[in-house]
Amino acid sequence: MRLVVDLNRCQGYAQCAFLAPDVFALHGEEALLYTPYADESQRGNVARAAAACPVQAILVDDEDLSGDR
């Protein structure tokens, strides 16, 4: 699954990093790092992280992109 985070919208609340630490991480106090192509096994954690984002900065693309990588 492909992830896109609007880094202009992200305010560094880090809810995503707590809920899906294998996909999202804070670098320093506010810089968000994330894996743009998350493993399918992380789907539940990523869905919870996206839903918990206070500013709705996380977009999860469910299209099958396996041939596009």
Secondary structure, 3 states (H helix, E strand, C coil): CEEEECCCCCCCCCHHHHHCCCCEEEECCCEEEECCECCHHHHHHHHHHHHHCCCCCEEEECCCCCCCC
